[in-house]
Amino acid sequence: MPEPDLLEWELPLWEHGLTAPEAPPTRVDREVEDGEELGFGDGAVAVHTPGHTPGSMAVHLPRHGVLFAGDTVATVQGVTFGVFHVDRARALESMRRLAELRPSVLCCGHGPAVTVDTAEQLSAAAARSA
């Protein structure tokens, strides 16, 4: 796994995290392709979102307006660009792509779900992060 492209303000967070025990690798049960329907959630679709890691993905439930964005986006202090990306430019492209989905519910790896003005908040965060 490549090292992340850290901004100066991310360094203390990263260094703090290095003291945490390392998690074992996650077993891959099934590889999926971008745009592939996943067979659950009334039409869930895989969305490839490289940048946080090369294989990052989101899951979009278009019929319900729900987006599980993974770590590309965070909602710790409002909707923001995530941290610790290995390829910041690709992660930003991925965030813009997620914003184009215009979800009504946004769930991220870090922070609470967003259910009010979600599409607008995600679009604004993507624009601010440019």
N, CA, C and O atoms as a GROMACS GRO file, in nm:
protein
  520
    1MET      N    1   0.084  -0.118   0.000
    1MET     CA    2   0.000   0.000   0.000
    1MET      C    3   0.088   0.123   0.000
    1MET      O    4   0.178   0.134   0.084
    2PRO      N    5   0.066   0.215  -0.090
    2PRO     CA    6   0.145   0.338  -0.091
    2PRO      C    7   0.118   0.422   0.033
    2PRO      O    8   0.010   0.416   0.092
    3GLU      N    9   0.216   0.501   0.072
    3GLU     CA   10   0.200   0.594   0.184
    3GLU      C   11   0.107   0.707   0.140
    3GLU      O   12   0.106   0.743   0.022
    4PRO      N   13   0.030   0.764   0.233
    4PRO     CA   14  -0.058   0.875   0.196
    4PRO      C   15   0.020   1.002   0.166
    4PRO      O   16   0.132   1.022   0.213
    5ASP      N   17  -0.042   1.087   0.085
    5ASP     CA   18   0.010   1.219   0.050
    5ASP      C   19  -0.043   1.315   0.155
    5ASP      O   20  -0.149   1.374   0.137
    6LEU      N   21   0.031   1.332   0.265
    6LEU     CA   22  -0.019   1.406   0.380
    6LEU      C   23   0.003   1.556   0.368
    6LEU      O   24   0.108   1.602   0.324
    7LEU      N   25  -0.099   1.632   0.409
    7LEU     CA   26  -0.085   1.775   0.427
    7LEU      C   27  -0.023   1.798   0.564
    7LEU      O   28  -0.030   1.711   0.651
    8GLU      N   29   0.035   1.914   0.584
    8GLU     CA   30   0.104   1.940   0.711
    8GLU      C   31   0.013   1.919   0.832
    8GLU      O   32   0.057   1.864   0.933
    9TRP      N   33  -0.112   1.963   0.823
    9TRP     CA   34  -0.203   1.950   0.938
    9TRP      C   35  -0.242   1.805   0.964
    9TRP      O   36  -0.288   1.772   1.074
   10GLU      N   37  -0.225   1.716   0.862
   10GLU     CA   38  -0.258   1.574   0.880
   10GLU      C   39  -0.147   1.497   0.951
   10GLU      O   40  -0.172   1.391   1.009
   11LEU      N   41  -0.023   1.549   0.948
   11LEU     CA   42   0.091   1.477   1.006
   11LEU      C   43   0.070   1.436   1.151
   11LEU      O   44   0.093   1.319   1.183
   12PRO      N   45   0.029   1.526   1.242
   12PRO     CA   46   0.009   1.482   1.381
   12PRO      C   47  -0.098   1.373   1.394
   12PRO      O   48  -0.084   1.281   1.474
   13LEU      N   49  -0.203   1.383   1.315
   13LEU     CA   50  -0.307   1.280   1.318
   13LEU      C   51  -0.251   1.147   1.272
   13LEU      O   52  -0.277   1.043   1.334
   14TRP      N   53  -0.174   1.150   1.164
   14TRP     CA   54  -0.114   1.028   1.109
   14TRP      C   55  -0.019   0.965   1.210
   14TRP      O   56  -0.023   0.845   1.234
   15GLU      N   57   0.067   1.048   1.268
   15GLU     CA   58   0.164   0.997   1.364
   15GLU      C   59   0.095   0.939   1.487
   15GLU      O   60   0.140   0.839   1.542
   16HIS      N   61  -0.014   1.002   1.531
   16HIS     CA   62  -0.090   0.949   1.644
   16HIS      C   63  -0.148   0.812   1.610
   16HIS      O   64  -0.148   0.721   1.693
   17GLY      N   65  -0.197   0.799   1.489
   17GLY     CA   66  -0.255   0.672   1.444
   17GLY      C   67  -0.154   0.560   1.433
   17GLY      O   68  -0.191   0.442   1.441
   18LEU      N   69  -0.027   0.594   1.416
   18LEU     CA   70   0.076   0.491   1.403
   18LEU      C   71   0.096   0.415   1.533
   18LEU      O   72   0.154   0.306   1.533
   19THR      N   73   0.050   0.471   1.644
   19THR     CA   74   0.064   0.401   1.772
   19THR      C   75  -0.048   0.300   1.795
   19THR      O   76  -0.041   0.219   1.888
   20ALA      N   77  -0.151   0.305   1.712
   20ALA     CA   78  -0.262   0.210   1.726
   20ALA      C   79  -0.220   0.074   1.671
   20ALA      O   80  -0.138   0.068   1.579
   21PRO      N   81  -0.275  -0.033   1.726
   21PRO     CA   82  -0.240  -0.165   1.673
   21PRO      C   83  -0.286  -0.179   1.528
   21PRO      O   84  -0.394  -0.131   1.492
   22GLU      N   85  -0.207  -0.244   1.446
   22GLU     CA   86  -0.239  -0.261   1.306
   22GLU      C   87  -0.348  -0.366   1.290
   22GLU      O   88  -0.340  -0.474   1.350
   23ALA      N   89  -0.448  -0.335   1.211
   23ALA     CA   90  -0.558  -0.429   1.186
   23ALA      C   91  -0.513  -0.532   1.083
   23ALA      O   92  -0.436  -0.500   0.993
   24PRO      N   93  -0.560  -0.654   1.097
   24PRO     CA   94  -0.526  -0.755   0.996
   24PRO      C   95  -0.592  -0.722   0.863
   24PRO      O   96  -0.694  -0.653   0.860
   25PRO      N   97  -0.535  -0.768   0.753
   25PRO     CA   98  -0.597  -0.743   0.622
   25PRO      C   99  -0.737  -0.802   0.617
   25PRO      O  100  -0.766  -0.903   0.680
   26THR      N  101  -0.822  -0.737   0.540
   26THR     CA  102  -0.959  -0.785   0.522
   26THR      C  103  -0.962  -0.882   0.405
   26THR      O  104  -0.907  -0.855   0.298
   27ARG      N  105  -1.029  -0.995   0.426
   27ARG     CA  106  -1.042  -1.095   0.320
   27ARG      C  107  -1.137  -1.042   0.212
   27ARG      O  108  -1.241  -0.985   0.244
   28VAL      N  109  -1.102  -1.060   0.088
   28VAL     CA  110  -1.188  -1.021  -0.024
   28VAL      C  111  -1.272  -1.142  -0.063
   28VAL      O  112  -1.219  -1.245  -0.104
   29ASP      N  113  -1.403  -1.128  -0.048
   29ASP     CA  114  -1.493  -1.237  -0.086
   29ASP      C  115  -1.533  -1.231  -0.232
   29ASP      O  116  -1.559  -1.333  -0.295
   30ARG      N  117  -1.538  -1.109  -0.285
   30ARG     CA  118  -1.582  -1.091  -0.423
   30ARG      C  119  -1.526  -0.961  -0.476
   30ARG      O  120  -1.537  -0.857  -0.411
   31GLU      N  121  -1.464  -0.965  -0.592
   31GLU     CA  122  -1.419  -0.842  -0.657
   31GLU      C  123  -1.532  -0.790  -0.744
   31GLU      O  124  -1.604  -0.866  -0.808
   32VAL      N  125  -1.547  -0.657  -0.746
   32VAL     CA  126  -1.654  -0.595  -0.824
   32VAL      C  127  -1.594  -0.489  -0.916
   32VAL      O  128  -1.484  -0.440  -0.893
   33GLU      N  129  -1.668  -0.456  -1.017
   33GLU     CA  130  -1.628  -0.354  -1.114
   33GLU      C  131  -1.712  -0.228  -1.093
   33GLU      O  132  -1.823  -0.233  -1.040
   34ASP      N  133  -1.658  -0.115  -1.135
   34ASP     CA  134  -1.731   0.011  -1.131
   34ASP      C  135  -1.862  -0.004  -1.207
   34ASP      O  136  -1.864  -0.053  -1.320
   35GLY      N  137  -1.972   0.038  -1.145
   35GLY     CA  138  -2.102   0.032  -1.210
   35GLY      C  139  -2.174  -0.102  -1.195
   35GLY      O  140  -2.288  -0.116  -1.239
   36GLU      N  141  -2.109  -0.199  -1.133
   36GLU     CA  142  -2.170  -0.331  -1.118
   36GLU      C  143  -2.282  -0.327  -1.014
   36GLU      O  144  -2.264  -0.273  -0.905
   37GLU      N  145  -2.396  -0.386  -1.049
   37GLU     CA  146  -2.504  -0.399  -0.951
   37GLU      C  147  -2.465  -0.509  -0.854
   37GLU      O  148  -2.416  -0.615  -0.895
   38LEU      N  149  -2.486  -0.485  -0.726
   38LEU     CA  150  -2.433  -0.572  -0.622
   38LEU      C  151  -2.531  -0.676  -0.570
   38LEU      O  152  -2.491  -0.764  -0.492
   39GLY      N  153  -2.656  -0.670  -0.609
   39GLY     CA  154  -2.750  -0.774  -0.572
   39GLY      C  155  -2.814  -0.757  -0.434
   39GLY      O  156  -2.862  -0.854  -0.376
   40PHE      N  157  -2.815  -0.637  -0.382
   40PHE     CA  158  -2.883  -0.610  -0.256
   40PHE      C  159  -2.930  -0.465  -0.256
   40PHE      O  160  -2.896  -0.389  -0.348
   41GLY      N  161  -3.006  -0.426  -0.156
   41GLY     CA  162  -3.045  -0.286  -0.141
   41GLY      C  163  -3.131  -0.232  -0.253
   41GLY      O  164  -3.130  -0.112  -0.280
   42ASP      N  165  -3.206  -0.320  -0.319
   42ASP     CA  166  -3.297  -0.274  -0.424
   42ASP      C  167  -3.221  -0.206  -0.538
   42ASP      O  168  -3.268  -0.107  -0.594
   43GLY      N  169  -3.102  -0.260  -0.570
   43GLY     CA  170  -3.026  -0.208  -0.684
   43GLY      C  171  -2.897  -0.137  -0.648
   43GLY      O  172  -2.856  -0.045  -0.720
   44ALA      N  173  -2.831  -0.176  -0.538
   44ALA     CA  174  -2.704  -0.114  -0.499
   44ALA      C  175  -2.601  -0.128  -0.610
   44ALA      O  176  -2.593  -0.232  -0.676
   45VAL      N  177  -2.522  -0.022  -0.631
   45VAL     CA  178  -2.424  -0.017  -0.740
   45VAL      C  179  -2.286   0.017  -0.681
   45VAL      O  180  -2.275   0.105  -0.596
   46ALA      N  181  -2.183  -0.053  -0.727
   46ALA     CA  182  -2.045  -0.023  -0.689
   46ALA      C  183  -1.998   0.100  -0.765
   46ALA      O  184  -2.022   0.113  -0.885
   47VAL      N  185  -1.930   0.190  -0.695
   47VAL     CA  186  -1.874   0.311  -0.756
   47VAL      C  187  -1.726   0.314  -0.721
   47VAL      O  188  -1.690   0.332  -0.604
   48HIS      N  189  -1.640   0.297  -0.820
   48HIS     CA  190  -1.495   0.301  -0.795
   48HIS      C  191  -1.455   0.444  -0.763
   48HIS      O  192  -1.484   0.536  -0.839
   49THR      N  193  -1.388   0.461  -0.648
   49THR     CA  194  -1.348   0.595  -0.603
   49THR      C  195  -1.200   0.594  -0.565
   49THR      O  196  -1.167   0.610  -0.448
   50PRO      N  197  -1.112   0.577  -0.662
   50PRO     CA  198  -0.969   0.572  -0.629
   50PRO      C  199  -0.920   0.705  -0.573
   50PRO      O  200  -0.977   0.811  -0.600
   51GLY      N  201  -0.816   0.697  -0.495
   51GLY     CA  202  -0.755   0.817  -0.440
   51GLY      C  203  -0.725   0.800  -0.293
   51GLY      O  204  -0.610   0.817  -0.250
   52HIS      N  205  -0.827   0.767  -0.213
   52HIS     CA  206  -0.797   0.738  -0.072
   52HIS      C  207  -0.704   0.618  -0.069
   52HIS      O  208  -0.600   0.620  -0.003
   53THR      N  209  -0.741   0.515  -0.142
   53THR     CA  210  -0.655   0.402  -0.176
   53THR      C  211  -0.684   0.371  -0.322
   53THR      O  212  -0.785   0.416  -0.375
   54PRO      N  213  -0.597   0.295  -0.389
   54PRO     CA  214  -0.624   0.264  -0.530
   54PRO      C  215  -0.755   0.189  -0.552
   54PRO      O  216  -0.820   0.208  -0.656
   55GLY      N  217  -0.795   0.105  -0.459
   55GLY     CA  218  -0.915   0.025  -0.477
   55GLY      C  219  -1.036   0.074  -0.401
   55GLY      O  220  -1.133   0.000  -0.386
   56SER      N  221  -1.034   0.197  -0.352
   56SER     CA  222  -1.148   0.247  -0.276
   56SER      C  223  -1.275   0.242  -0.359
   56SER      O  224  -1.273   0.259  -0.481
   57MET      N  225  -1.386   0.218  -0.289
   57MET     CA  226  -1.515   0.217  -0.358
   57MET      C  227  -1.622   0.274  -0.266
   57MET      O  228  -1.609   0.277  -0.144
   58ALA      N  229  -1.728   0.318  -0.329
   58ALA     CA  230  -1.849   0.362  -0.261
   58ALA      C  231  -1.961   0.268  -0.304
   58ALA      O  232  -1.948   0.195  -0.402
   59VAL      N  233  -2.070   0.271  -0.232
   59VAL     CA  234  -2.189   0.195  -0.269
   59VAL      C  235  -2.305   0.293  -0.276
   59VAL      O  236  -2.334   0.365  -0.181
   60HIS      N  237  -2.370   0.293  -0.392
   60HIS     CA  238  -2.481   0.386  -0.417
   60HIS      C  239  -2.609   0.306  -0.430
   60HIS      O  240  -2.616   0.208  -0.504
   61LEU      N  241  -2.710   0.348  -0.357
   61LEU     CA  242  -2.844   0.290  -0.369
   61LEU      C  243  -2.932   0.395  -0.438
   61LEU      O  244  -3.002   0.470  -0.370
   62PRO      N  245  -2.928   0.400  -0.572
   62PRO     CA  246  -2.994   0.510  -0.644
   62PRO      C  247  -3.144   0.518  -0.621
   62PRO      O  248  -3.198   0.628  -0.619
   63ARG      N  249  -3.212   0.407  -0.603
   63ARG     CA  250  -3.358   0.410  -0.583
   63ARG      C  251  -3.395   0.472  -0.449
   63ARG      O  252  -3.508   0.519  -0.431
   64HIS      N  253  -3.302   0.471  -0.356
   64HIS     CA  254  -3.328   0.525  -0.223
   64HIS      C  255  -3.253   0.655  -0.196
   64HIS      O  256  -3.274   0.719  -0.093
   65GLY      N  257  -3.164   0.694  -0.289
   65GLY     CA  258  -3.088   0.818  -0.272
   65GLY      C  259  -2.981   0.809  -0.164
   65GLY      O  260  -2.941   0.911  -0.108
   66VAL      N  261  -2.936   0.688  -0.134
   66VAL     CA  262  -2.838   0.668  -0.028
   66VAL      C  263  -2.700   0.641  -0.089
   66VAL      O  264  -2.688   0.564  -0.185
   67LEU      N  265  -2.598   0.704  -0.031
   67LEU     CA  266  -2.461   0.685  -0.076
   67LEU      C  267  -2.373   0.653   0.045
   67LEU      O  268  -2.367   0.729   0.141
   68PHE      N  269  -2.306   0.538   0.038
   68PHE     CA  270  -2.204   0.501   0.136
   68PHE      C  271  -2.071   0.536   0.071
   68PHE      O  272  -2.024   0.465  -0.018
   69ALA      N  273  -2.009   0.646   0.116
   69ALA     CA  274  -1.895   0.704   0.046
   69ALA      C  275  -1.759   0.654   0.092
   69ALA      O  276  -1.658   0.691   0.033
   70GLY      N  277  -1.753   0.571   0.194
   70GLY     CA  278  -1.624   0.525   0.243
   70GLY      C  279  -1.544   0.639   0.302
   70GLY      O  280  -1.600   0.724   0.372
   71ASP      N  281  -1.413   0.643   0.275
   71ASP     CA  282  -1.325   0.744   0.334
   71ASP      C  283  -1.289   0.859   0.241
   71ASP      O  284  -1.210   0.945   0.278
   72THR      N  285  -1.345   0.862   0.121
   72THR     CA  286  -1.319   0.974   0.031
   72THR      C  287  -1.375   1.103   0.089
   72THR      O  288  -1.317   1.210   0.072
   73VAL      N  289  -1.487   1.092   0.158
   73VAL     CA  290  -1.556   1.206   0.219
   73VAL      C  291  -1.568   1.178   0.369
   73VAL      O  292  -1.578   1.062   0.410
   74ALA      N  293  -1.566   1.281   0.449
   74ALA     CA  294  -1.588   1.269   0.593
   74ALA      C  295  -1.698   1.366   0.634
   74ALA      O  296  -1.726   1.462   0.563
   75THR      N  297  -1.760   1.339   0.748
   75THR     CA  298  -1.864   1.429   0.799
   75THR      C  299  -1.838   1.460   0.946
   75THR      O  300  -1.931   1.471   1.025
   76VAL      N  301  -1.711   1.474   0.980
   76VAL     CA  302  -1.674   1.498   1.120
   76VAL      C  303  -1.712   1.640   1.163
   76VAL      O  304  -1.767   1.658   1.272
   77GLN      N  305  -1.685   1.738   1.080
   77GLN     CA  306  -1.724   1.878   1.107
   77GLN      C  307  -1.792   1.931   0.981
   77GLN      O  308  -1.736   2.015   0.911
   78GLY      N  309  -1.910   1.881   0.953
   78GLY     CA  310  -1.977   1.910   0.827
   78GLY      C  311  -1.922   1.816   0.720
   78GLY      O  312  -1.837   1.732   0.749
   79VAL      N  313  -1.968   1.831   0.600
   79VAL     CA  314  -1.921   1.747   0.489
   79VAL      C  315  -1.787   1.803   0.441
   79VAL      O  316  -1.778   1.920   0.404
   80THR      N  317  -1.684   1.718   0.443
   80THR     CA  318  -1.549   1.760   0.405
   80THR      C  319  -1.479   1.651   0.324
   80THR      O  320  -1.521   1.535   0.322
   81PHE      N  321  -1.374   1.692   0.259
   81PHE     CA  322  -1.283   1.599   0.192
   81PHE      C  323  -1.216   1.515   0.300
   81PHE      O  324  -1.173   1.568   0.402
   82GLY      N  325  -1.207   1.384   0.277
   82GLY     CA  326  -1.145   1.296   0.375
   82GLY      C  327  -0.996   1.324   0.393
   82GLY      O  328  -0.943   1.418   0.334
   83VAL      N  329  -0.930   1.243   0.474
   83VAL     CA  330  -0.787   1.260   0.502
   83VAL      C  331  -0.709   1.134   0.467
   83VAL      O  332  -0.766   1.027   0.443
   84PHE      N  333  -0.578   1.149   0.465
   84PHE     CA  334  -0.483   1.038   0.446
   84PHE      C  335  -0.496   0.972   0.308
   84PHE      O  336  -0.480   0.850   0.295
   85HIS      N  337  -0.524   1.051   0.206
   85HIS     CA  338  -0.536   0.997   0.070
   85HIS      C  339  -0.397   0.965   0.013
   85HIS      O  340  -0.303   1.042   0.032
   86VAL      N  341  -0.386   0.852  -0.056
   86VAL     CA  342  -0.258   0.819  -0.120
   86VAL      C  343  -0.240   0.896  -0.250
   86VAL      O  344  -0.127   0.917  -0.294
   87ASP      N  345  -0.350   0.937  -0.313
   87ASP     CA  346  -0.344   1.018  -0.435
   87ASP      C  347  -0.453   1.126  -0.423
   87ASP      O  348  -0.568   1.105  -0.462
   88ARG      N  349  -0.414   1.239  -0.369
   88ARG     CA  350  -0.508   1.347  -0.338
   88ARG      C  351  -0.586   1.392  -0.462
   88ARG      O  352  -0.707   1.416  -0.452
   89ALA      N  353  -0.522   1.405  -0.577
   89ALA     CA  354  -0.590   1.451  -0.699
   89ALA      C  355  -0.698   1.351  -0.742
   89ALA      O  356  -0.809   1.392  -0.776
   90ARG      N  357  -0.666   1.223  -0.739
   90ARG     CA  358  -0.767   1.122  -0.777
   90ARG      C  359  -0.880   1.116  -0.675
   90ARG      O  360  -0.996   1.095  -0.712
   91ALA      N  361  -0.846   1.134  -0.547
   91ALA     CA  362  -0.950   1.134  -0.443
   91ALA      C  363  -1.046   1.250  -0.465
   91ALA      O  364  -1.167   1.235  -0.447
   92LEU      N  365  -0.993   1.365  -0.503
   92LEU     CA  366  -1.079   1.481  -0.529
   92LEU      C  367  -1.168   1.454  -0.651
   92LEU      O  368  -1.286   1.490  -0.650
   93GLU      N  369  -1.113   1.393  -0.756
   93GLU     CA  370  -1.195   1.354  -0.871
   93GLU      C  371  -1.306   1.260  -0.827
   93GLU      O  372  -1.421   1.273  -0.872
   94SER      N  373  -1.273   1.167  -0.740
   94SER     CA  374  -1.372   1.073  -0.690
   94SER      C  375  -1.480   1.145  -0.609
   94SER      O  376  -1.598   1.112  -0.620
   95MET      N  377  -1.439   1.243  -0.528
   95MET     CA  378  -1.537   1.318  -0.450
   95MET      C  379  -1.632   1.393  -0.542
   95MET      O  380  -1.753   1.398  -0.517
   96ARG      N  381  -1.578   1.452  -0.648
   96ARG     CA  382  -1.663   1.523  -0.744
   96ARG      C  383  -1.762   1.427  -0.811
   96ARG      O  384  -1.878   1.460  -0.833
   97ARG      N  385  -1.712   1.307  -0.842
   97ARG     CA  386  -1.800   1.206  -0.903
   97ARG      C  387  -1.912   1.168  -0.807
   97ARG      O  388  -2.027   1.153  -0.849
   98LEU      N  389  -1.880   1.152  -0.679
   98LEU     CA  390  -1.982   1.120  -0.580
   98LEU      C  391  -2.084   1.232  -0.569
   98LEU      O  392  -2.204   1.207  -0.554
   99ALA      N  393  -2.038   1.357  -0.575
   99ALA     CA  394  -2.129   1.471  -0.567
   99ALA      C  395  -2.228   1.470  -0.684
   99ALA      O  396  -2.343   1.510  -0.668
  100GLU      N  397  -2.183   1.425  -0.800
  100GLU     CA  398  -2.271   1.419  -0.917
  100GLU      C  399  -2.386   1.321  -0.898
  100GLU      O  400  -2.487   1.330  -0.968
  101LEU      N  401  -2.374   1.228  -0.804
  101LEU     CA  402  -2.481   1.131  -0.777
  101LEU      C  403  -2.597   1.195  -0.702
  101LEU      O  404  -2.707   1.140  -0.699
  102ARG      N  405  -2.575   1.312  -0.642
  102ARG     CA  406  -2.677   1.392  -0.573
  102ARG      C  407  -2.758   1.310  -0.473
  102ARG      O  408  -2.880   1.302  -0.483
  103PRO      N  409  -2.690   1.248  -0.375
  103PRO     CA  410  -2.762   1.166  -0.278
  103PRO      C  411  -2.847   1.249  -0.182
  103PRO      O  412  -2.820   1.368  -0.160
  104SER      N  413  -2.949   1.187  -0.127
  104SER     CA  414  -3.028   1.252  -0.022
  104SER      C  415  -2.981   1.209   0.116
  104SER      O  416  -3.010   1.275   0.215
  105VAL      N  417  -2.908   1.097   0.122
  105VAL     CA  418  -2.847   1.048   0.246
  105VAL      C  419  -2.703   1.014   0.216
  105VAL      O  420  -2.674   0.943   0.119
  106LEU      N  421  -2.611   1.063   0.299
  106LEU     CA  422  -2.468   1.038   0.281
  106LEU      C  423  -2.414   0.973   0.408
  106LEU      O  424  -2.428   1.028   0.518
  107CYS      N  425  -2.353   0.857   0.392
  107CYS     CA  426  -2.289   0.786   0.503
  107CYS      C  427  -2.141   0.771   0.470
  107CYS      O  428  -2.106   0.725   0.361
  108CYS      N  429  -2.055   0.811   0.564
  108CYS     CA  430  -1.911   0.808   0.542
  108CYS      C  431  -1.844   0.719   0.645
  108CYS      O  432  -1.906   0.677   0.743
  109GLY      N  433  -1.717   0.691   0.621
  109GLY     CA  434  -1.641   0.611   0.716
  109GLY      C  435  -1.617   0.682   0.847
  109GLY      O  436  -1.595   0.618   0.950
  110HIS      N  437  -1.621   0.815   0.846
  110HIS     CA  438  -1.596   0.895   0.966
  110HIS      C  439  -1.698   1.007   0.975
  110HIS      O  440  -1.705   1.093   0.888
  111GLY      N  441  -1.777   1.006   1.082
  111GLY     CA  442  -1.875   1.110   1.105
  111GLY      C  443  -2.016   1.060   1.088
  111GLY      O  444  -2.039   0.949   1.038
  112PRO      N  445  -2.112   1.141   1.131
  112PRO     CA  446  -2.253   1.102   1.125
  112PRO      C  447  -2.308   1.107   0.983
  112PRO      O  448  -2.252   1.172   0.895
  113ALA      N  449  -2.419   1.038   0.963
  113ALA     CA  450  -2.489   1.044   0.834
  113ALA      C  451  -2.544   1.185   0.812
  113ALA      O  452  -2.579   1.255   0.908
  114VAL      N  453  -2.551   1.225   0.687
  114VAL     CA  454  -2.607   1.355   0.650
  114VAL      C  455  -2.741   1.328   0.581
  114VAL      O  456  -2.748   1.250   0.486
  115THR      N  457  -2.846   1.393   0.629
  115THR     CA  458  -2.980   1.370   0.574
  115THR      C  459  -3.053   1.498   0.534
  115THR      O  460  -3.166   1.492   0.485
  116VAL      N  461  -2.990   1.614   0.554
  116VAL     CA  462  -3.052   1.742   0.523
  116VAL      C  463  -2.963   1.816   0.423
  116VAL      O  464  -2.843   1.832   0.446
  117ASP      N  465  -3.022   1.860   0.314
  117ASP     CA  466  -2.946   1.933   0.210
  117ASP      C  467  -2.820   1.858   0.170
  117ASP      O  468  -2.715   1.918   0.146
  118THR      N  469  -2.830   1.728   0.162
  118THR     CA  470  -2.714   1.641   0.143
  118THR      C  471  -2.642   1.668   0.011
  118THR      O  472  -2.521   1.690   0.010
  119ALA      N  473  -2.714   1.666  -0.099
  119ALA     CA  474  -2.651   1.685  -0.230
  119ALA      C  475  -2.583   1.821  -0.237
  119ALA      O  476  -2.473   1.833  -0.291
  120GLU      N  477  -2.647   1.923  -0.182
  120GLU     CA  478  -2.589   2.057  -0.184
  120GLU      C  479  -2.463   2.063  -0.098
  120GLU      O  480  -2.363   2.123  -0.138
  121GLN      N  481  -2.467   2.002   0.020
  121GLN     CA  482  -2.350   2.001   0.107
  121GLN      C  483  -2.232   1.927   0.044
  121GLN      O  484  -2.118   1.973   0.053
  122LEU      N  485  -2.260   1.813  -0.019
  122LEU     CA  486  -2.153   1.736  -0.083
  122LEU      C  487  -2.095   1.812  -0.201
  122LEU      O  488  -1.973   1.815  -0.219
  123SER      N  489  -2.180   1.875  -0.282
  123SER     CA  490  -2.131   1.954  -0.397
  123SER      C  491  -2.046   2.072  -0.349
  123SER      O  492  -1.941   2.100  -0.407
  124ALA      N  493  -2.091   2.140  -0.244
  124ALA     CA  494  -2.016   2.255  -0.192
  124ALA      C  495  -1.881   2.209  -0.136
  124ALA      O  496  -1.780   2.277  -0.157
  125ALA      N  497  -1.878   2.096  -0.067
  125ALA     CA  498  -1.751   2.046  -0.013
  125ALA      C  499  -1.654   2.008  -0.124
  125ALA      O  500  -1.534   2.033  -0.113
  126ALA      N  501  -1.705   1.949  -0.230
  126ALA     CA  502  -1.620   1.915  -0.344
  126ALA      C  503  -1.562   2.041  -0.408
  126ALA      O  504  -1.445   2.042  -0.446
  127ALA      N  505  -1.643   2.145  -0.421
  127ALA     CA  506  -1.596   2.271  -0.479
  127ALA      C  507  -1.492   2.338  -0.389
  127ALA      O  508  -1.393   2.392  -0.439
  128ARG      N  509  -1.513   2.336  -0.257
  128ARG     CA  510  -1.418   2.397  -0.163
  128ARG      C  511  -1.283   2.324  -0.163
  128ARG      O  512  -1.180   2.386  -0.139
  129SER      N  513  -1.285   2.195  -0.189
  129SER     CA  514  -1.164   2.114  -0.180
  129SER      C  515  -1.075   2.127  -0.301
  129SER      O  516  -0.962   2.078  -0.301
  130ALA      N  517  -1.124   2.192  -0.404
  130ALA     CA  518  -1.046   2.204  -0.530
  130ALA      C  519  -0.919   2.283  -0.511
  130ALA      O  520  -0.844   2.303  -0.606
   0.00000   0.00000   0.00000
